Amino acid sequence: MEKNNYPHLTVFGWNDSWQSAWGESAHFGNKGFEPARIVAQYSKQYRVVTEDGEKIAAVSGKYEFEAGGRSDFPAVGDWVIAQPLEGEQRAVIHALLPRFSAMTRKEAGNVVDEQVIAANIDTIFITNALNQDFNLRKIERYLIAVWESGARPVILLTKADLCDDPDRKIASVQDSAPGVPVHAVSAHMNKGKEELAPYLLPGHTIAVAGSSGVGKSTLLNWLADDSLQQVQGIRESDARGRHTTTHRELFVLPTGAVMIDTPGMRELQLWDAADGWETTFADIAELASQCRFHNCSHESEAGCAVKEALDSGTLDSRRYANYKKTEKELAHLARKEQANSRKAEKKAGKHSGAKSKRGSHERNRHSLIDLE
C-alpha cells in the first residue's frame, strides 16, 4: 500500500485509494507537482487546497488546448495534479485524477455539452422543500441524475416546520423513490439532524442539490453550526426561494464530512442518463416486463400490465407521464449528440482532405520546379 504523504489532505477526503491513483499518474514524480482538491470554482479560476494550504489556480495552456469539452475541465470535488508556484499563493493545474463519480447535467441553452456539477461524491442530498414548492416530479428528475452519477441518493425534505401534514408527503416521496432514504428536516426547529449522522462521516463527501430556495445554504449552515453561506428568505407570493449560492464550494463540517454546496437550478437538464432513468423508474420497467407482448406500447394492447396498473391506481398517472417525458427527452438528446458527432467527423474529414490536397499541390509545385 502506498504511504500517505499528504496527511493534511486527509481532512478533505484524501485516502489510500487517492494515494494509489496519484502513484499511478503519469505526472507522479514530476518535481514540484502534487495533488490538490478543487474547493471552489469561479468561471475559469479555481480555489484548491494543497498540503501547504489553499491557493488560487488555473489550468495550464496545454490542458486547455487538449480539453475536448466542458466536462474535461476540473469541477468542485475533483482531485487534480497541481504545480504550486514558488513564492506565490497560486498554482497551475496540469491534469485530473480519474473521477469515481460525477453529477452532471446538460449545459444550459442550445449547446449540446456536458457540465459537471460536482465530482467524487459519496452521497448526494436531493433537497425539496415541504411548502408550496414541493414537487415529486422534480425529485424524480434529480434522482435520474444522481443514480447516473455513481453516488448514493438521499432525499431531504427541508422546511418541515412549514408543512401541516409531512407524513403524507414523505409517503408520496417513498412511493416515487423506492429504496431511497427519505428524511424530513427543519433547520428552523432544529429537527432531524440526528437522522443525518450516518452520512456525515469523516472524509465522506456529500453534495447538496436542488432547486433555488429549498434551503440548501441553510442546511449547510445548520449542519456546520456556523454561518458559512449567506441565506435569503422566500417570496410570499409563491413560496419559492431567492437565489443565494452563486458558485460551487466545498466545506469541511465539524463531523469531518466534506460538503459541497451548489447553486440552485430552476430546471435540471438531463445529460446521457439512460441508466439513471432506468433505475429511477425500475418499478415501471418491472410492470412492463409483465405485459403479454414484449413490444407493448402500453396504450391499448390486451394484457398490458402498465395500463392495468394505471387503471387500478397502483401506478400514479403523473409518475408514468414523467417516465415517458424523460424517456423522450433523453432520446432527443442522444439524437442531437449523434448529429453533432457526425458533423464533427465530417468537418475533421474535410480538414484532413484539405491538408492532403495542399500537400499534393506542394509536391506537384516542387516537381515542376525540379523539372525546370
C-alpha beads as a LAMMPS data file, in Angstrom:
LAMMPS data file: protein, C-alpha beads

372 atoms
371 bonds

1 atom types
1 bond types

-500.0 500.0 xlo xhi
-500.0 500.0 ylo yhi
-500.0 500.0 zlo zhi

Masses

1 110.0

Atoms # bond

1 1 1 0.000 0.000 0.000
2 1 1 1.251 3.499 -0.868
3 1 1 2.322 5.597 2.107
4 1 1 0.082 8.629 2.646
5 1 1 2.449 11.526 2.016
6 1 1 -0.314 14.123 2.282
7 1 1 -1.826 13.885 5.796
8 1 1 -3.287 17.426 5.671
9 1 1 -5.357 16.467 2.631
10 1 1 -6.999 13.630 4.607
11 1 1 -9.278 16.281 6.105
12 1 1 -10.574 16.950 2.578
13 1 1 -11.148 13.285 1.680
14 1 1 -7.683 12.089 0.655
15 1 1 -7.359 8.358 1.352
16 1 1 -5.458 5.224 0.319
17 1 1 -7.385 4.962 -2.958
18 1 1 -6.423 8.503 -3.981
19 1 1 -2.848 7.917 -2.842
20 1 1 -2.729 4.873 -5.131
21 1 1 -4.249 6.830 -8.044
22 1 1 -1.671 9.564 -7.519
23 1 1 1.113 6.954 -7.601
24 1 1 -0.222 5.618 -10.916
25 1 1 -0.480 9.070 -12.505
26 1 1 1.760 9.894 -15.444
27 1 1 2.680 13.088 -13.568
28 1 1 3.769 11.235 -10.426
29 1 1 7.358 12.058 -9.567
30 1 1 7.455 15.309 -11.534
31 1 1 9.347 17.801 -9.435
32 1 1 7.058 20.409 -7.939
33 1 1 3.842 18.527 -8.824
34 1 1 1.444 17.464 -6.067
35 1 1 -2.226 16.510 -5.603
36 1 1 -4.820 19.133 -4.719
37 1 1 -8.598 19.220 -4.384
38 1 1 -10.859 21.772 -6.037
39 1 1 -12.756 23.503 -3.211
40 1 1 -14.364 26.338 -5.199
41 1 1 -14.919 27.270 -8.828
42 1 1 -15.246 30.769 -10.297
43 1 1 -15.586 30.677 -14.077
44 1 1 -12.058 29.738 -15.267
45 1 1 -10.394 30.169 -11.892
46 1 1 -10.364 27.714 -9.018
47 1 1 -9.532 27.646 -5.355
48 1 1 -7.611 24.490 -4.488
49 1 1 -6.365 23.014 -1.251
50 1 1 -2.856 21.537 -1.239
51 1 1 -0.741 20.018 1.513
52 1 1 0.502 23.555 2.224
53 1 1 -2.898 25.258 2.279
54 1 1 -5.242 26.990 -0.157
55 1 1 -4.179 28.573 -3.447
56 1 1 -5.832 30.200 -6.468
57 1 1 -5.306 28.047 -9.568
58 1 1 -5.929 27.895 -13.308
59 1 1 -5.403 25.127 -15.852
60 1 1 -2.260 25.152 -17.967
61 1 1 -2.349 26.230 -21.599
62 1 1 -1.708 22.649 -22.695
63 1 1 -4.578 21.400 -20.520
64 1 1 -6.973 23.958 -22.012
65 1 1 -5.864 23.156 -25.568
66 1 1 -6.295 19.390 -25.151
67 1 1 -9.651 19.513 -23.306
68 1 1 -12.350 18.050 -25.556
69 1 1 -15.335 19.653 -23.826
70 1 1 -16.503 21.421 -20.724
71 1 1 -16.677 18.205 -18.681
72 1 1 -12.929 17.684 -19.190
73 1 1 -12.208 20.731 -17.046
74 1 1 -11.962 20.460 -13.248
75 1 1 -15.075 20.778 -11.088
76 1 1 -15.574 21.196 -7.358
77 1 1 -14.647 17.925 -5.662
78 1 1 -12.079 16.924 -8.281
79 1 1 -8.589 15.838 -7.287
80 1 1 -6.046 17.404 -9.636
81 1 1 -2.329 17.379 -10.354
82 1 1 -1.169 20.865 -9.389
83 1 1 2.086 22.769 -9.534
84 1 1 2.274 25.431 -6.807
85 1 1 4.208 28.482 -7.981
86 1 1 7.191 29.207 -5.770
87 1 1 6.763 32.271 -3.586
88 1 1 3.135 32.773 -4.668
89 1 1 -0.312 31.742 -3.466
90 1 1 -1.090 30.440 -6.942
91 1 1 -0.869 27.078 -8.696
92 1 1 -1.172 25.616 -12.195
93 1 1 -3.424 22.599 -12.814
94 1 1 -1.940 20.062 -15.234
95 1 1 -4.328 17.075 -15.072
96 1 1 -7.249 15.381 -13.318
97 1 1 -7.062 12.234 -11.258
98 1 1 -9.788 9.834 -12.565
99 1 1 -13.230 10.564 -11.099
100 1 1 -15.117 7.784 -9.340
101 1 1 -18.418 9.677 -9.504
102 1 1 -19.732 12.880 -11.049
103 1 1 -23.138 14.541 -11.111
104 1 1 -23.640 16.175 -14.493
105 1 1 -26.281 17.995 -16.488
106 1 1 -26.719 19.325 -19.989
107 1 1 -25.284 22.803 -20.314
108 1 1 -27.972 25.485 -20.302
109 1 1 -29.256 26.764 -23.638
110 1 1 -28.943 25.131 -27.045
111 1 1 -25.344 23.983 -26.568
112 1 1 -25.099 20.178 -26.552
113 1 1 -22.384 19.715 -23.948
114 1 1 -21.974 18.153 -20.526
115 1 1 -21.448 20.236 -17.399
116 1 1 -20.085 18.652 -14.216
117 1 1 -21.917 19.942 -11.140
118 1 1 -19.688 18.170 -8.601
119 1 1 -17.216 15.285 -8.670
120 1 1 -16.009 12.450 -6.439
121 1 1 -19.140 12.448 -4.273
122 1 1 -20.163 9.595 -1.978
123 1 1 -23.696 10.819 -1.216
124 1 1 -25.961 13.419 -2.809
125 1 1 -28.672 15.077 -0.730
126 1 1 -31.592 15.788 -3.070
127 1 1 -33.394 18.650 -1.348
128 1 1 -37.021 19.643 -1.805
129 1 1 -38.973 21.978 0.449
130 1 1 -42.144 20.928 2.264
131 1 1 -44.012 24.080 1.282
132 1 1 -45.872 25.199 -1.847
133 1 1 -42.788 24.372 -3.933
134 1 1 -42.952 20.641 -3.075
135 1 1 -42.739 18.714 -6.350
136 1 1 -42.458 14.936 -6.787
137 1 1 -41.596 15.253 -10.459
138 1 1 -38.553 17.411 -9.640
139 1 1 -37.412 14.813 -7.131
140 1 1 -37.696 12.075 -9.790
141 1 1 -35.700 14.223 -12.196
142 1 1 -32.883 14.730 -9.715
143 1 1 -32.941 11.009 -8.902
144 1 1 -32.213 10.212 -12.558
145 1 1 -29.094 12.411 -12.482
146 1 1 -27.939 11.131 -9.089
147 1 1 -28.325 7.436 -9.939
148 1 1 -26.374 8.139 -13.137
149 1 1 -23.619 9.909 -11.183
150 1 1 -22.456 6.856 -9.272
151 1 1 -23.171 8.484 -5.897
152 1 1 -25.766 7.366 -3.353
153 1 1 -29.017 9.385 -3.342
154 1 1 -30.650 10.561 -0.119
155 1 1 -33.778 12.738 -0.205
156 1 1 -34.044 15.582 2.307
157 1 1 -37.418 17.276 2.682
158 1 1 -36.495 20.656 4.130
159 1 1 -38.617 23.276 5.910
160 1 1 -40.692 20.582 7.632
161 1 1 -41.943 23.297 10.010
162 1 1 -43.922 24.819 7.092
163 1 1 -45.922 21.635 6.399
164 1 1 -49.128 20.642 8.220
165 1 1 -49.021 17.029 7.033
166 1 1 -45.384 15.980 6.434
167 1 1 -46.126 12.254 6.836
168 1 1 -48.373 12.221 3.764
169 1 1 -45.734 13.915 1.619
170 1 1 -42.987 11.663 2.964
171 1 1 -45.079 8.625 1.993
172 1 1 -45.602 10.003 -1.529
173 1 1 -41.838 10.518 -1.935
174 1 1 -41.139 6.993 -0.723
175 1 1 -43.569 5.672 -3.356
176 1 1 -41.759 7.638 -6.071
177 1 1 -38.287 6.691 -4.849
178 1 1 -38.457 3.095 -3.624
179 1 1 -35.439 2.094 -1.570
180 1 1 -34.054 5.629 -1.295
181 1 1 -33.710 7.057 2.259
182 1 1 -36.099 9.979 2.893
183 1 1 -35.701 12.407 5.809
184 1 1 -37.801 15.423 6.794
185 1 1 -35.712 18.122 8.470
186 1 1 -36.154 21.630 9.785
187 1 1 -33.163 23.846 10.488
188 1 1 -35.518 26.436 11.991
189 1 1 -36.856 23.914 14.541
190 1 1 -33.503 22.055 14.824
191 1 1 -35.297 18.852 13.826
192 1 1 -33.857 15.780 12.088
193 1 1 -30.112 16.408 12.423
194 1 1 -29.545 13.142 14.282
195 1 1 -31.029 11.206 11.326
196 1 1 -28.266 12.564 9.074
197 1 1 -25.390 11.492 11.331
198 1 1 -24.726 8.199 9.412
199 1 1 -23.918 10.216 6.272
200 1 1 -21.737 12.861 7.945
201 1 1 -18.661 10.686 8.368
202 1 1 -15.035 11.895 8.326
203 1 1 -13.688 12.081 4.767
204 1 1 -17.151 11.325 3.322
205 1 1 -18.065 13.765 0.524
206 1 1 -21.677 14.938 0.257
207 1 1 -23.150 17.243 -2.384
208 1 1 -26.358 19.180 -1.785
209 1 1 -28.507 19.549 -4.909
210 1 1 -31.922 21.032 -5.545
211 1 1 -33.857 23.979 -6.909
212 1 1 -33.272 27.565 -5.832
213 1 1 -34.573 28.412 -2.398
214 1 1 -35.211 24.937 -0.983
215 1 1 -32.840 25.698 1.885
216 1 1 -29.508 24.223 0.755
217 1 1 -27.393 27.011 2.255
218 1 1 -29.488 26.996 5.427
219 1 1 -28.951 23.238 5.639
220 1 1 -25.175 23.683 5.294
221 1 1 -25.048 26.380 7.986
222 1 1 -27.210 24.246 10.290
223 1 1 -25.046 21.148 9.903
224 1 1 -21.882 23.222 10.309
225 1 1 -23.185 25.144 13.345
226 1 1 -21.797 28.203 11.592
227 1 1 -22.793 30.848 9.033
228 1 1 -20.776 29.522 6.118
229 1 1 -23.170 30.677 3.406
230 1 1 -25.457 33.676 3.104
231 1 1 -29.170 32.822 3.130
232 1 1 -32.261 34.655 1.913
233 1 1 -35.951 34.372 2.589
234 1 1 -38.711 33.039 0.356
235 1 1 -41.177 35.018 -1.730
236 1 1 -44.587 35.112 -0.092
237 1 1 -46.366 35.029 -3.478
238 1 1 -45.331 31.501 -4.441
239 1 1 -43.179 30.220 -1.520
240 1 1 -40.160 29.970 -3.826
241 1 1 -36.767 30.902 -2.515
242 1 1 -34.462 33.550 -3.873
243 1 1 -31.161 32.514 -5.415
244 1 1 -28.419 32.517 -2.752
245 1 1 -25.387 30.431 -3.708
246 1 1 -23.687 31.772 -6.846
247 1 1 -20.861 29.256 -7.171
248 1 1 -19.992 25.722 -6.127
249 1 1 -17.944 25.415 -2.978
250 1 1 -16.657 22.670 -0.681
251 1 1 -16.699 22.906 3.119
252 1 1 -15.443 20.650 5.930
253 1 1 -18.106 20.076 8.609
254 1 1 -17.365 19.640 12.335
255 1 1 -18.041 15.895 11.963
256 1 1 -15.193 15.630 9.427
257 1 1 -17.554 15.178 6.476
258 1 1 -16.926 17.241 3.339
259 1 1 -19.987 19.026 1.932
260 1 1 -20.383 20.664 -1.484
261 1 1 -22.979 23.426 -1.775
262 1 1 -24.230 24.102 -5.306
263 1 1 -26.247 26.940 -6.863
264 1 1 -29.955 26.195 -7.226
265 1 1 -31.284 25.221 -10.637
266 1 1 -34.725 26.221 -11.870
267 1 1 -34.593 23.212 -14.173
268 1 1 -32.152 20.326 -14.267
269 1 1 -31.476 19.451 -17.914
270 1 1 -30.507 15.798 -18.057
271 1 1 -27.386 14.518 -19.798
272 1 1 -26.789 10.974 -21.093
273 1 1 -28.648 9.400 -18.156
274 1 1 -30.246 6.243 -19.578
275 1 1 -29.033 4.054 -16.701
276 1 1 -30.198 6.578 -14.104
277 1 1 -33.576 6.803 -15.823
278 1 1 -33.998 3.013 -15.758
279 1 1 -33.080 2.847 -12.063
280 1 1 -35.385 5.712 -11.109
281 1 1 -38.339 4.087 -12.885
282 1 1 -37.435 0.457 -12.179
283 1 1 -40.974 -0.202 -10.914
284 1 1 -42.446 0.751 -14.298
285 1 1 -39.873 -1.387 -16.099
286 1 1 -40.882 -4.312 -13.881
287 1 1 -44.543 -3.786 -14.802
288 1 1 -43.634 -3.576 -18.500
289 1 1 -41.860 -6.929 -18.269
290 1 1 -45.185 -8.471 -17.253
291 1 1 -47.052 -7.290 -20.377
292 1 1 -48.316 -10.002 -22.707
293 1 1 -46.416 -8.564 -25.678
294 1 1 -42.727 -7.689 -25.394
295 1 1 -43.153 -4.656 -27.699
296 1 1 -46.230 -3.365 -25.855
297 1 1 -46.776 0.390 -26.226
298 1 1 -48.874 0.457 -23.027
299 1 1 -51.788 2.126 -24.766
300 1 1 -54.480 -0.281 -25.977
301 1 1 -52.905 -3.747 -26.139
302 1 1 -54.572 -6.638 -24.332
303 1 1 -52.691 -7.956 -21.332
304 1 1 -50.834 -4.680 -20.690
305 1 1 -49.660 -4.709 -17.070
306 1 1 -48.776 -0.988 -17.161
307 1 1 -52.248 0.029 -18.332
308 1 1 -53.842 -2.228 -15.729
309 1 1 -51.744 -0.570 -13.011
310 1 1 -52.726 2.876 -14.275
311 1 1 -56.421 1.937 -14.382
312 1 1 -56.339 0.458 -10.879
313 1 1 -54.402 3.422 -9.468
314 1 1 -51.428 1.351 -8.279
315 1 1 -49.290 3.335 -10.730
316 1 1 -49.607 7.112 -10.467
317 1 1 -50.504 8.556 -13.875
318 1 1 -48.324 11.645 -13.225
319 1 1 -45.333 9.444 -12.436
320 1 1 -45.907 7.488 -15.643
321 1 1 -46.216 10.752 -17.614
322 1 1 -42.858 11.873 -16.198
323 1 1 -41.381 8.497 -17.145
324 1 1 -42.490 8.999 -20.768
325 1 1 -41.445 12.661 -20.824
326 1 1 -37.894 11.996 -19.628
327 1 1 -37.594 8.997 -21.959
328 1 1 -38.375 11.243 -24.955
329 1 1 -36.036 13.954 -23.654
330 1 1 -33.086 11.571 -23.348
331 1 1 -33.787 10.077 -26.776
332 1 1 -33.896 13.574 -28.310
333 1 1 -30.611 14.489 -26.616
334 1 1 -28.983 11.283 -27.879
335 1 1 -30.030 12.130 -31.463
336 1 1 -28.575 15.646 -31.126
337 1 1 -25.315 14.221 -29.766
338 1 1 -25.084 11.793 -32.684
339 1 1 -25.799 14.566 -35.193
340 1 1 -23.098 16.764 -33.645
341 1 1 -20.630 13.869 -33.701
342 1 1 -21.324 13.286 -37.397
343 1 1 -20.821 16.999 -38.115
344 1 1 -17.542 16.999 -36.182
345 1 1 -16.313 13.891 -38.011
346 1 1 -17.316 15.385 -41.359
347 1 1 -15.558 18.639 -40.514
348 1 1 -12.452 16.751 -39.417
349 1 1 -12.548 14.746 -42.662
350 1 1 -12.801 17.905 -44.761
351 1 1 -9.936 19.443 -42.813
352 1 1 -7.844 16.317 -43.332
353 1 1 -8.755 16.278 -47.038
354 1 1 -7.822 19.928 -47.433
355 1 1 -4.452 19.288 -45.803
356 1 1 -3.926 16.317 -48.141
357 1 1 -4.781 18.449 -51.196
358 1 1 -2.439 21.206 -50.019
359 1 1 0.287 18.614 -49.587
360 1 1 -0.377 17.281 -53.097
361 1 1 -0.237 20.795 -54.593
362 1 1 3.023 21.432 -52.759
363 1 1 4.517 18.180 -54.109
364 1 1 3.378 18.994 -57.641
365 1 1 4.791 22.507 -57.397
366 1 1 8.152 21.210 -56.227
367 1 1 8.099 18.611 -59.032
368 1 1 7.595 21.350 -61.615
369 1 1 10.429 23.343 -60.033
370 1 1 12.665 20.294 -60.205
371 1 1 11.795 19.812 -63.889
372 1 1 12.638 23.415 -64.625

Bonds

1 1 1 2
2 1 2 3
3 1 3 4
4 1 4 5
5 1 5 6
6 1 6 7
7 1 7 8
8 1 8 9
9 1 9 10
10 1 10 11
11 1 11 12
12 1 12 13
13 1 13 14
14 1 14 15
15 1 15 16
16 1 16 17
17 1 17 18
18 1 18 19
19 1 19 20
20 1 20 21
21 1 21 22
22 1 22 23
23 1 23 24
24 1 24 25
25 1 25 26
26 1 26 27
27 1 27 28
28 1 28 29
29 1 29 30
30 1 30 31
31 1 31 32
32 1 32 33
33 1 33 34
34 1 34 35
35 1 35 36
36 1 36 37
37 1 37 38
38 1 38 39
39 1 39 40
40 1 40 41
41 1 41 42
42 1 42 43
43 1 43 44
44 1 44 45
45 1 45 46
46 1 46 47
47 1 47 48
48 1 48 49
49 1 49 50
50 1 50 51
51 1 51 52
52 1 52 53
53 1 53 54
54 1 54 55
55 1 55 56
56 1 56 57
57 1 57 58
58 1 58 59
59 1 59 60
60 1 60 61
61 1 61 62
62 1 62 63
63 1 63 64
64 1 64 65
65 1 65 66
66 1 66 67
67 1 67 68
68 1 68 69
69 1 69 70
70 1 70 71
71 1 71 72
72 1 72 73
73 1 73 74
74 1 74 75
75 1 75 76
76 1 76 77
77 1 77 78
78 1 78 79
79 1 79 80
80 1 80 81
81 1 81 82
82 1 82 83
83 1 83 84
84 1 84 85
85 1 85 86
86 1 86 87
87 1 87 88
88 1 88 89
89 1 89 90
90 1 90 91
91 1 91 92
92 1 92 93
93 1 93 94
94 1 94 95
95 1 95 96
96 1 96 97
97 1 97 98
98 1 98 99
99 1 99 100
100 1 100 101
101 1 101 102
102 1 102 103
103 1 103 104
104 1 104 105
105 1 105 106
106 1 106 107
107 1 107 108
108 1 108 109
109 1 109 110
110 1 110 111
111 1 111 112
112 1 112 113
113 1 113 114
114 1 114 115
115 1 115 116
116 1 116 117
117 1 117 118
118 1 118 119
119 1 119 120
120 1 120 121
121 1 121 122
122 1 122 123
123 1 123 124
124 1 124 125
125 1 125 126
126 1 126 127
127 1 127 128
128 1 128 129
129 1 129 130
130 1 130 131
131 1 131 132
132 1 132 133
133 1 133 134
134 1 134 135
135 1 135 136
136 1 136 137
137 1 137 138
138 1 138 139
139 1 139 140
140 1 140 141
141 1 141 142
142 1 142 143
143 1 143 144
144 1 144 145
145 1 145 146
146 1 146 147
147 1 147 148
148 1 148 149
149 1 149 150
150 1 150 151
151 1 151 152
152 1 152 153
153 1 153 154
154 1 154 155
155 1 155 156
156 1 156 157
157 1 157 158
158 1 158 159
159 1 159 160
160 1 160 161
161 1 161 162
162 1 162 163
163 1 163 164
164 1 164 165
165 1 165 166
166 1 166 167
167 1 167 168
168 1 168 169
169 1 169 170
170 1 170 171
171 1 171 172
172 1 172 173
173 1 173 174
174 1 174 175
175 1 175 176
176 1 176 177
177 1 177 178
178 1 178 179
179 1 179 180
180 1 180 181
181 1 181 182
182 1 182 183
183 1 183 184
184 1 184 185
185 1 185 186
186 1 186 187
187 1 187 188
188 1 188 189
189 1 189 190
190 1 190 191
191 1 191 192
192 1 192 193
193 1 193 194
194 1 194 195
195 1 195 196
196 1 196 197
197 1 197 198
198 1 198 199
199 1 199 200
200 1 200 201
201 1 201 202
202 1 202 203
203 1 203 204
204 1 204 205
205 1 205 206
206 1 206 207
207 1 207 208
208 1 208 209
209 1 209 210
210 1 210 211
211 1 211 212
212 1 212 213
213 1 213 214
214 1 214 215
215 1 215 216
216 1 216 217
217 1 217 218
218 1 218 219
219 1 219 220
220 1 220 221
221 1 221 222
222 1 222 223
223 1 223 224
224 1 224 225
225 1 225 226
226 1 226 227
227 1 227 228
228 1 228 229
229 1 229 230
230 1 230 231
231 1 231 232
232 1 232 233
233 1 233 234
234 1 234 235
235 1 235 236
236 1 236 237
237 1 237 238
238 1 238 239
239 1 239 240
240 1 240 241
241 1 241 242
242 1 242 243
243 1 243 244
244 1 244 245
245 1 245 246
246 1 246 247
247 1 247 248
248 1 248 249
249 1 249 250
250 1 250 251
251 1 251 252
252 1 252 253
253 1 253 254
254 1 254 255
255 1 255 256
256 1 256 257
257 1 257 258
258 1 258 259
259 1 259 260
260 1 260 261
261 1 261 262
262 1 262 263
263 1 263 264
264 1 264 265
265 1 265 266
266 1 266 267
267 1 267 268
268 1 268 269
269 1 269 270
270 1 270 271
271 1 271 272
272 1 272 273
273 1 273 274
274 1 274 275
275 1 275 276
276 1 276 277
277 1 277 278
278 1 278 279
279 1 279 280
280 1 280 281
281 1 281 282
282 1 282 283
283 1 283 284
284 1 284 285
285 1 285 286
286 1 286 287
287 1 287 288
288 1 288 289
289 1 289 290
290 1 290 291
291 1 291 292
292 1 292 293
293 1 293 294
294 1 294 295
295 1 295 296
296 1 296 297
297 1 297 298
298 1 298 299
299 1 299 300
300 1 300 301
301 1 301 302
302 1 302 303
303 1 303 304
304 1 304 305
305 1 305 306
306 1 306 307
307 1 307 308
308 1 308 309
309 1 309 310
310 1 310 311
311 1 311 312
312 1 312 313
313 1 313 314
314 1 314 315
315 1 315 316
316 1 316 317
317 1 317 318
318 1 318 319
319 1 319 320
320 1 320 321
321 1 321 322
322 1 322 323
323 1 323 324
324 1 324 325
325 1 325 326
326 1 326 327
327 1 327 328
328 1 328 329
329 1 329 330
330 1 330 331
331 1 331 332
332 1 332 333
333 1 333 334
334 1 334 335
335 1 335 336
336 1 336 337
337 1 337 338
338 1 338 339
339 1 339 340
340 1 340 341
341 1 341 342
342 1 342 343
343 1 343 344
344 1 344 345
345 1 345 346
346 1 346 347
347 1 347 348
348 1 348 349
349 1 349 350
350 1 350 351
351 1 351 352
352 1 352 353
353 1 353 354
354 1 354 355
355 1 355 356
356 1 356 357
357 1 357 358
358 1 358 359
359 1 359 360
360 1 360 361
361 1 361 362
362 1 362 363
363 1 363 364
364 1 364 365
365 1 365 366
366 1 366 367
367 1 367 368
368 1 368 369
369 1 369 370
370 1 370 371
371 1 371 372
